[in-house]
Amino acid sequence: MGLHRKNALAALLAVFATSWSHAALADSSALAEKLFQDGRKSLAEGRVGEACDLFKKSQDAEPSAGTLLNLAACREKNGQLATAYRAYNDAQAAARVRGRADWEDNAKAHAASLKVRMPRVVIRAPQASLRVSLDGVMVTPKEYGTELPVDPGQHQVDAVRTDVPQKNEGGFVVEFPMKEGDVHHVDVPELDANNVPVLKAGAQPEDDRAGGIRKPLAFALIGTGVASVGVGVLTAILASSKLKDAESKCPALKDPNVPEPIPCDRDAISDNDSARTLGTVSTITLIAGGALAATGVAVLIFAPSKKKADTATLTPFISPTSAGTTFRFTF
């Protein structure tokens, strides 16, 4: 009799568990559907960030290829290009399982268009003992030198040595902005036993080196342009003098309607021709000189210059349990 009661109780518990599971699934589906519809409404009303959050919650409540595709499109519209790229790739896989080739093709096409638009960060690190992270996410050595996609906005790369005592904290930190299509390279310096970067003598940001090349070029262009303008002015003066000499020898040259052949001697005609030639040379030289000078000014204005954020700082810190130095470089 006891055995029958145990079997009956087990069967009752199994029925209860199954019913509870079905009810939970039904509740999850209903919640996911409500969140999804709320997300579509928010998107239609222009509240893109809110819509993305609702689509994400719907996907968490009940994973769905359709919801994932909507979430990816929402992320793209919100400017989160790398996040959208990853969501489109996930949507491709989910659509393939679902047997929706149309959804899979849609996600694939969008992912391909984002691949060239999203910003990428390339990190190079010289030491095997470094722990490097990008926006708080660890970067593995296999990822060094590869293009890591990120969303537009401000980003941060951190690095510390893992083979030094914990009391020597600190490390390397670099912050930089990224916009659509950017590729930013971060060269993590070597860190000494105190987690302080070993800076090479004469090292400077790449933009400063570019500026150092462009500025002399700009001044050379401006100098050449000014010199050409000076030559043009002198040539114009010579042309005017020659024309006056020609007109003094043959007043008929002053009349633009004088019939050919011009009734002047050969010296007057030669001076007149020389004046016209010098005038043409003067015009060309003035135009060329002005263009060179303007180009030089443009190069000087747009040459990279050291921004106020392009500053490396060593910040010491002391706590009850540790002390050290943090190196920070901000673009």
C-alpha positions in Angstrom: 0.0 0.0 0.0 2.9 2.4 0.8 4.4 1.7 -2.6 1.2 2.7 -4.4 1.0 5.9 -2.4 4.6 6.8 -3.3 3.9 6.1 -7.0 0.8 8.2 -6.9 2.6 11.1 -5.2 5.4 10.9 -7.8 2.9 11.0 -10.6 1.1 14.0 -9.0 4.4 15.9 -8.7 5.3 15.1 -12.3 2.0 16.5 -13.5 2.4 19.6 -11.3 5.9 20.2 -12.6 4.8 19.8 -16.2 1.9 22.2 -15.7 4.1 24.7 -13.9 6.7 24.5 -16.7 4.0 25.1 -19.4 2.7 28.0 -17.4 6.1 29.5 -17.0 6.8 29.2 -20.8 3.4 30.7 -21.5 4.2 33.6 -19.2 7.7 34.1 -20.8 6.1 34.1 -24.3 3.5 36.6 -23.3 6.1 38.9 -21.7 8.4 38.6 -24.7 5.6 39.5 -27.1 4.5 42.5 -25.0 8.1 43.7 -24.8 8.5 43.2 -28.5 5.4 45.2 -29.3 6.4 48.0 -26.9 9.8 48.1 -28.7 8.1 48.5 -32.1 6.0 51.3 -30.7 8.9 53.1 -29.2 10.9 52.8 -32.4 8.0 54.2 -34.4 7.8 57.2 -32.1 11.5 57.9 -32.4 12.7 56.6 -29.0 15.4 54.4 -30.5 17.5 53.8 -27.4 14.4 52.8 -25.5 13.3 50.5 -28.3 16.6 48.7 -28.4 16.4 48.0 -24.6 12.9 46.6 -25.0 13.9 44.4 -27.9 16.9 43.1 -25.9 14.6 42.3 -22.9 12.2 40.5 -25.2 15.1 38.5 -26.7 16.2 37.6 -23.1 12.7 36.5 -22.2 12.3 34.3 -25.2 15.0 34.0 -27.8 13.7 34.5 -31.4 15.4 35.0 -34.7 12.8 37.7 -35.6 13.4 39.6 -32.4 17.1 39.3 -32.9 16.9 40.8 -36.4 14.8 43.7 -35.1 17.3 44.2 -32.3 20.2 44.3 -34.8 18.3 46.9 -37.0 17.6 49.0 -33.9 21.2 49.0 -32.8 22.3 50.0 -36.3 19.8 52.9 -36.3 21.1 53.9 -32.8 24.6 54.2 -34.2 25.9 51.1 -32.3 27.6 49.7 -35.5 29.7 47.0 -33.9 27.0 45.9 -31.6 24.6 45.7 -34.5 27.2 43.8 -36.6 27.4 41.1 -33.9 23.6 41.0 -33.6 23.2 40.5 -37.3 25.6 37.6 -37.3 23.7 36.0 -34.4 20.5 36.6 -36.3 21.9 34.8 -39.4 22.6 31.7 -37.3 19.2 31.8 -35.6 17.4 32.4 -39.0 19.2 29.4 -40.5 18.1 27.2 -37.6 14.5 28.5 -38.1 14.7 27.8 -41.8 14.0 31.4 -42.7 16.4 32.0 -45.7 14.9 35.5 -46.3 15.8 36.6 -42.8 19.2 35.0 -43.1 19.9 36.9 -46.3 18.7 40.1 -44.8 21.0 39.8 -41.8 23.9 38.8 -44.0 23.5 41.8 -46.3 23.3 44.3 -43.3 26.3 42.7 -41.6 28.4 43.1 -44.8 27.5 46.8 -45.1 28.5 47.4 -41.5 31.8 45.6 -41.8 33.4 48.6 -43.6 31.5 51.3 -41.6 32.2 50.3 -38.0 35.3 51.6 -36.2 38.1 49.2 -35.5 40.9 49.2 -32.9 44.2 47.4 -33.6 46.2 46.7 -30.4 49.9 45.7 -30.4 51.6 44.6 -27.2 55.3 43.6 -26.8 55.2 41.6 -23.6 53.7 38.2 -23.1 53.1 39.0 -19.4 50.6 41.8 -20.1 46.9 41.7 -19.4 45.3 44.0 -22.0 41.7 45.0 -22.0 39.5 47.1 -24.4 36.7 48.9 -22.7 37.0 46.4 -19.8 36.9 43.3 -22.0 40.1 41.3 -22.0 42.0 41.1 -25.3 43.7 37.8 -25.9 47.2 37.6 -27.5 45.6 36.0 -30.6 43.7 39.2 -31.1 46.8 41.4 -31.0 47.3 43.0 -34.4 43.8 42.3 -35.6 41.0 44.8 -36.2 38.6 44.7 -33.2 35.2 46.3 -34.0 33.8 48.9 -31.6 30.9 51.3 -31.6 31.5 55.0 -32.4 32.4 57.0 -29.2 35.0 57.1 -26.5 37.1 54.0 -25.8 39.8 52.9 -23.5 42.7 50.4 -23.6 44.3 49.3 -20.3 47.4 47.1 -19.7 49.1 45.8 -16.6 51.8 43.2 -16.0 50.6 40.0 -14.4 54.0 38.7 -13.3 54.8 41.4 -10.7 53.7 41.6 -7.0 50.2 42.8 -6.5 51.4 45.8 -4.4 52.9 47.2 -7.6 49.7 48.1 -9.4 49.3 51.1 -11.8 49.8 50.3 -15.5 49.1 51.8 -18.9 45.8 53.5 -19.9 45.0 55.2 -23.2 41.7 56.9 -24.1 40.6 57.9 -27.6 37.5 58.9 -29.6 36.3 56.8 -32.5 33.9 57.7 -35.4 32.5 55.7 -38.2 35.1 54.1 -40.4 38.0 54.9 -38.1 40.9 52.5 -37.6 42.9 53.3 -34.5 46.2 51.7 -33.6 47.3 51.4 -30.0 50.9 50.4 -29.3 51.1 49.3 -25.7 54.6 50.1 -24.3 56.7 47.8 -22.3 56.0 48.0 -18.5 58.8 47.8 -16.0 58.6 45.8 -12.7 56.7 48.7 -11.1 54.1 48.6 -13.9 55.4 51.9 -15.3 55.7 52.3 -19.1 59.3 52.3 -20.4 59.1 55.3 -22.8 61.7 55.4 -25.6 63.7 58.6 -26.0 62.3 61.0 -28.6 59.0 59.1 -28.9 56.1 61.2 -29.9 52.5 60.7 -31.2 52.2 59.8 -34.9 50.1 63.0 -35.5 52.9 65.2 -34.2 55.4 63.5 -36.5 53.1 64.1 -39.4 52.7 67.7 -38.4 56.5 68.1 -38.2 56.7 67.0 -41.9 53.8 69.1 -43.1 54.7 72.4 -41.5 58.1 72.8 -43.3 56.3 71.8 -46.6 53.7 74.5 -45.9 56.3 77.2 -45.4 58.2 76.1 -48.5 55.0 76.4 -50.6 54.2 79.8 -49.1 57.8 81.0 -49.7 57.8 79.8 -53.3 54.4 81.3 -53.9 55.4 84.7 -52.5 58.6 84.6 -54.7 56.6 83.8 -57.8 54.2 86.6 -57.1 57.2 89.0 -56.8 58.5 87.7 -60.1 55.1 88.3 -61.6 55.0 91.9 -60.4 58.5 92.6 -61.7 57.5 91.1 -65.1 54.4 93.2 -65.2 56.5 96.3 -64.6 58.8 95.3 -67.4 55.9 94.6 -69.7 54.4 98.1 -68.9 57.8 99.8 -69.6 58.2 97.9 -72.9 54.7 98.9 -74.0 55.3 102.6 -73.2 58.6 102.5 -75.2 56.7 100.9 -78.1 53.9 103.5 -78.0 56.4 106.4 -77.7 58.1 105.2 -80.9 54.9 104.6 -82.7 51.8 106.4 -81.4 49.6 104.4 -83.7 49.9 101.4 -81.3 47.7 103.3 -78.9 44.8 102.9 -81.4 43.3 99.4 -81.0 41.6 99.8 -84.4 44.7 100.6 -86.4 44.6 98.5 -89.6 47.2 95.9 -90.4 50.0 96.2 -91.3 50.8 98.6 -88.4 52.6 101.6 -89.8 55.5 101.4 -87.3 59.2 100.6 -87.6 60.6 97.2 -86.5 61.9 98.4 -83.2 58.4 99.7 -82.1 56.7 96.4 -83.2 59.4 94.3 -81.4 58.9 96.3 -78.2 55.2 95.8 -78.5 55.5 92.1 -79.0 57.9 91.8 -76.1 55.4 93.7 -73.9 52.6 91.4 -74.7 54.8 88.3 -74.1 56.0 89.7 -70.7 52.3 90.5 -69.8 51.3 86.9 -70.5 54.3 85.6 -68.4 53.4 88.0 -65.6 49.8 86.8 -65.5 50.7 83.1 -65.4 53.4 83.7 -62.7 51.0 85.7 -60.5 48.3 83.0 -60.7 50.8 80.2 -60.0 52.4 82.1 -57.2 49.0 82.8 -55.6 48.0 79.2 -55.9 51.2 77.9 -54.3 50.9 80.4 -51.4 47.2 79.5 -50.8 48.1 75.8 -50.8 50.9 76.4 -48.3 48.5 78.3 -46.0 45.9 75.4 -46.3 48.6 72.8 -45.4 49.7 74.9 -42.5 46.2 75.4 -41.2 45.2 71.7 -41.5 48.5 70.2 -40.4 48.1 67.9 -37.3 48.9 69.7 -34.1 49.2 68.5 -30.6 45.8 68.5 -29.0 45.4 69.3 -25.4 44.4 65.7 -24.7 47.5 64.3 -26.3 49.3 64.3 -23.0 50.9 61.5 -21.2 50.6 61.6 -17.4 52.1 59.5 -14.6 49.7 59.4 -11.6 51.1 58.0 -8.4 48.6 56.4 -5.9 48.8 55.2 -2.3 46.3 53.1 -0.6 46.3 51.2 2.8 47.4 48.0 1.0 49.3 49.2 -2.1 51.2 51.9 -3.9 52.1 52.5 -7.5 51.9 54.6 -10.6 49.3 54.7 -13.4 50.3 55.9 -16.9 47.5 57.6 -18.8 47.5 58.9 -22.4 44.4 60.6 -23.8 43.8 61.6 -27.5 
